[in-house]
């Protein structure tokens, strides 16, 4: 069974932050401040770990361990989307 790989967007990341960590951030704010550390949005390392786990479940593959160490939304999305695109 093949699944179409789509890019994780700022909107999806915002929804995952709410679901996995209870942190509400407007996706437009997340995108406009994409290089700001996650901590400034109220997301800690455990929350990011929850997001990584959710994405792994959704896409049926492990993400690099570096994903949970990303400091900003842009760094996280670049790593995740690069992994999903290449299948690495």
N, C-alpha and C positions, 0 to 999 in steps of 0.2 A: 504494500500500500504506500503510495507516495502522497506526501502532503505538500501543498504549496507553501513555500517559505516567504513570509512577509516580514518587512522591517518593523521592529518595535518602535513606536512613535512616542513623542513626548506625551501625547494624550493617553496612550496605553501605560506609560511609565507612571503618570499621575494617578491613574486608576489603580495600578499595582501598589503604589505607595499608600493609598487609602485602604486597600484590602489587606495588605500584608503587615502594615505598620500603623494604621490608623492616622496617618498624616495626610491632611487635605491641602493640596497645592493646585492652583489653577494651572492647567497645561500651558497656557500662554505665558505665565510667569516663569514656569519651569524652562520653557524654550528661550525666553528672552534673557534669562540668567543661567544659561546652560553650563557655564564654567564656574559657577559659584559652588562651593563645597556643599555636599548633601546636608551636613550639620546645620547650615543656615536655613534649610527648609524644615528642620526638625526631624530628619531621618538619621538614625544611628546605624551602627554596623549590624546589629541584629535585625533591624528592619530591612536593610539591604540584603542580608542573607535570606530573609523570607521572600523577597522579590526574586532573587536568583532561583530559589527552590520552586517558586510558582512558574517561572519561565521554563525551567527544566522539565517540569511536569507537562506543561502545555505543548512543548516542542519535542518531547521524547528524547532529549539528548542532554548530556552534561555540558555545562558552560565551564570555561577555564576558571581555575581557582582565583585568578586575578580579578574576576568579575565582582567578587564580594569586597575587594579592596579598592575599587574605583572611588575616587574622591568627588567626582562631579557628574551631573546627569549626562553631559556630552561624552565624557570618557567612558561611562557605563554603556551608553547606547552605541558608541563606536565599537567597543569590544564585543558586545552582545550581537549586534547586527553583522559585524565582520565574521563572527563565528557561525551564525545561522546561515549566512550567504555562502561561505566556503564549505560548511559542513565539517570544519576541523574541530 
